[in-house]
Amino acid sequence: MKKTIYLVFLLFFVIINGVFAVQETLGTFKNGECIDLLQTCATCSYVNFTSIVLPDSTIISGDFEGTKIGPTYNYTFCNTSMLGTYTVNGIADLEGTLDSFSYYFNINPSGTYINQGTATIFISVISILIILILVCVYLTKFFAERESGMAEFFFIGIFIFMATTIRLSAIITSNTVAYNIINIIYRVVLYTLYFLFLVILVRLTMRAVKNKKVKDSADDAYGDNIF
């Protein structure tokens, strides 16, 4: 008897969830983009989005009718310039009975969500990269004093590790306004890296040609001395 009652409640729970799917969050999106507000209700004849609460507590009220696509109702919302959490409220006639729903979504500069565990991993990697940058700085100075070509390779390494560090920093700060500023710095460093790479490549090519000429001249001089 107890098993029968349990199965009945379980079946009821499954049916209700299939009829009116409840969601707590829609996800994380990039600011300035249009968001499809969704609500699934298999037995509803309509779904209306009645209000949207902005991050600054401003309430956009209305009776925005959802467009039905299969069992899902959709309304496109484009006022997403503000960073933070948006709360969506609405009503629907669930099996002929008026019912309400509510969920939220987040807006940030990147459209990605970084949890605490991922942020901790990124911070650890950034710490290692900073150490590698300092090592490259030391080795660049070390080989430069000895006029070795290795100095240029470690000099390039500084910018490679620096660009990676800035990029990871931008990802970690994806929930803040600083994301855009760090991304600009990242692009500047990256373009500088490309330029330096080309300059060093040209210098290495010229050095190789010069060394070959010196070697050829030395071989010619050695041949003349023999004869």
Secondary structure, DSSP 8 states (H G I E B T S, - for coil): -HHHHHHHHHHHHHHHHHHB---SEEEEEETTS-EEEEEEBTT-S-EEEEEEE-TTS-EEEEEEE-EEETTEEEEEE----S-EEEEEEEEEEETTEEEEEEEEEEEESSS----HHHHHHHHHHHHHHHHHHHHHHHHHHHHHHTT-THHHHHHHHHHHHHHHHHHHHHHHTTTSTHHHHHHHHHHHHHHHHHHHHHHHHHHHHHHHHHHHHHHHHHHHHHHHHH-
